[in-house]
Amino acid sequence: MKNIDVICFDENATPFATFQSHNQKVISNENGIFLTYLLTRNELYTEQKWRLLWSKDNGNSFEVLYESVDATNPAPLETDEDNNVYLVYPDFVDLNSYLMIFKAEQNYKNPTKTVIPNSAAGKVCMKYDKYRKQLYYFSKIGTLHIIDRDGQVKFSTQITNPGNSAQVEYPQLSIDHNRNLHAAWTTNKYNTYHYWSIHYMVSKDGGYKWQRMDGTPIELPVFSDENGNTDRISTDEELSRANTWLSNFIAHNGKLHFMYRAIAHQDYKTTKDDFDNGRQHYIRYDIATGKKDHEIVPYFSGSEIQIIGMDGFFVSDPSNRHSTLYYISKQGGRIACLASDDDGTSWYDYAVSREMVSDTGAIYAIGGFREITKDGYMIGSYTERCGDFADIFGNTRVQFIRLKVNYKRREST
């Protein structure tokens, strides 16, 4: 079994440093690895010191490329075929978001900044479309923004509205080889801590029109919960009895791959056969037919590794649609990875961190780059919470993770 490298790049950050696995805060291109995180925060969440780091030695060390103090969360990142870096952060005070572009030809100095009006929220995601040469920015408040490579907002619309039961909490995006844009999200029930449901829809034209998996058109804006005309990934049984939280999803080789965890909600009684110990869900849908064709539940494991956790991320090689699919999360106090060579039908042990990386098991917000790097690595980051989990100002280590894969990446197609 291969070893996952764990490299600490900050030993004294806020416990929400890498919040969370729904978006991508680590990327790689020909000029190195780029990573964002929160260093500090205030109690009102209006003054967060955040950083963009750059590694030129494959993650062995990082330098601060940019830092600022804003009312924000750690910024999602994207890169393009010219090695430019795109970073977007919401501002919780003025309620706008800001897209920053760091040009490779300028050695990532003097970034430009574009305002994305009225789009700020605590949970956001971004995706670069290499086919259409544009960015998508999807916010918890239900807005979608299409932005060109110069930072100009081409189109903005409301794609979801709050439903009768719940609203969007953690948005996610993915793009497949046929240029389809896929959106999924976790909802949260109003006025309580209850991750209510998981939903999905797809756009065939780059974000303008949307539909269900079976091709049924969706009139926008759609209700974000079970009252809307979207595909619901979580089950009827889970809807009122469990917290269901989408860790990650990815479009790969004609399939949609979803990973989520369902845990008993404290307001509902369960028997030990239900959700008391939690259920790990891997679900696969065929994109062409819109049908669910495989599911693994309640355990997601190989022969020795059993993944248990709400956070984690899929990784594939975008240059090879038939490549191995990986999933990185945790097993107790270790970072762990399972792999599949048959599009998720079966999974096997691939790698684990050699030593316990947390003696308390408080490994939080595991996220990473959804692609194999051109040097043949999987990369990510997570927060290792120290002391009281509820202490938002406690000392916390922030870790970079790195894992070498067995094959060389092809040229992108």
LINNOR-V965550 format. One record per pair of residues at least 6 apart in sequence whose C-alpha atoms are under 6 Angstrom apart, sorted by the first residue. I is the first residue (numbers start at 0). J is the second residue. Records with the same first field share a line. If there is no record, write none. Layout:
# LINNOR-V965550
I->J / J
This chain:
# LINNOR-V965550
0->349 / 350
1->350
2->350 / 351 / 352 / 353
3->351 / 352 / 401 / 402
4->400 / 401
5->399 / 400
6->398 / 399
7->397 / 398
8->398
9->396 / 397
10->396
11->394 / 395 / 396
12->38 / 39 / 395
13->38 / 39 / 392 / 395
14->384 / 391 / 395
16->36 / 37
17->36 / 364 / 381 / 382
18->364
19->364
20->310 / 311 / 364 / 365 / 366
21->171
22->75 / 124
23->75 / 76 / 367
24->34 / 35 / 75 / 76
25->33 / 34 / 367 / 368 / 379
26->32 / 33 / 368
28->82
31->54 / 55
32->53 / 54
33->52 / 53
34->51 / 52
35->50 / 51 / 73
36->49 / 50 / 73
37->48 / 49 / 73
38->48 / 49
39->47 / 48
40->46 / 47
45->70
46->68 / 69 / 70
47->68 / 69 / 70
48->67 / 68
49->66 / 67
50->65 / 66
51->64 / 65
52->61 / 62 / 63 / 64
53->61 / 62 / 64
54->60 / 61
70->90 / 91
71->89 / 90
74->87 / 88
75->86
76->85 / 86
77->84 / 85
78->84 / 85
82->103
83->101 / 102 / 103
84->100 / 101
85->99 / 100
86->98 / 99
87->97 / 98
88->96 / 97
89->96 / 119
90->96 / 119
94->117 / 119
95->115 / 116 / 117 / 118 / 119
96->114 / 115 / 118 / 119
97->113 / 114 / 115
98->112 / 113
99->111 / 112
100->110 / 111
101->107 / 110
113->150
120->139
122->139 / 169
123->137 / 138 / 139
124->136 / 137 / 171
125->135 / 136
126->134 / 135
127->133 / 134
128->134
133->146 / 147 / 148
134->145 / 146
135->144 / 145
136->143 / 144
137->143
139->167 / 168
141->157 / 158 / 159
142->156 / 157 / 158
143->155 / 156
144->154 / 155
145->152 / 153 / 154
146->152 / 153
157->220
158->219 / 220
159->220 / 221 / 222 / 223
160->220 / 221 / 222 / 223
161->222 / 223
162->222 / 223 / 224
164->188
165->186 / 187 / 188 / 189 / 224
166->186 / 187 / 223
167->186
168->185 / 186 / 187
169->184 / 185
170->184
171->182 / 183 / 184
172->181 / 182
173->181 / 249
174->180 / 181
175->250
179->202 / 203
180->201 / 202
181->201
182->199 / 200
183->198 / 199
184->197 / 198
185->196 / 197 / 244 / 245
186->194 / 195 / 196
187->193 / 194 / 195
188->195
193->242
194->242 / 243
195->238
196->233
197->231 / 232 / 233
198->230 / 231 / 232
199->229 / 230
200->210 / 211 / 229
201->209 / 210
202->208 / 209
209->217
210->216 / 217
211->229
212->289
213->289
221->227
240->264 / 267
241->261 / 262 / 263 / 264
242->261 / 262 / 264
243->260 / 261
244->259 / 260
245->259
246->258 / 259 / 309 / 310 / 311
247->258 / 312
248->256 / 257
249->255 / 256
252->320
253->286
254->284 / 285 / 286
255->283 / 284
256->282 / 283
257->281 / 282
258->280 / 281
259->280
260->278 / 279 / 280 / 309
261->277 / 278
262->274 / 277
263->274 / 275
278->297
279->296 / 297 / 298
280->295 / 296
281->294 / 295
282->294
283->291 / 292 / 293
284->290 / 291 / 292
299->305 / 306
300->306
301->346 / 347 / 348
304->348
306->329 / 330
307->330
310->364 / 365
311->327 / 328 / 365 / 366
312->326 / 327 / 366
313->325 / 326
314->325 / 369 / 370
315->324 / 370 / 371
316->322 / 370 / 371
318->409 / 410 / 411 / 412
323->339 / 340
324->338 / 339
325->337 / 338
326->336 / 337
327->335 / 336
328->334 / 335
329->335
331->360
332->355 / 356 / 357 / 360
333->352 / 355 / 356
334->351 / 352
335->350 / 351
336->349 / 350
337->347 / 348 / 349
338->346 / 347 / 349
339->345 / 346
361->383 / 384
362->383
363->381 / 382
364->381
365->380 / 381
366->379 / 380
367->378 / 379
368->378
371->377
373->408
375->404 / 407
376->402 / 403 / 404
377->401 / 402
378->400 / 401
379->399 / 400
380->398 / 399 / 400
381->398
382->397
383->395 / 396
384->395
385->395
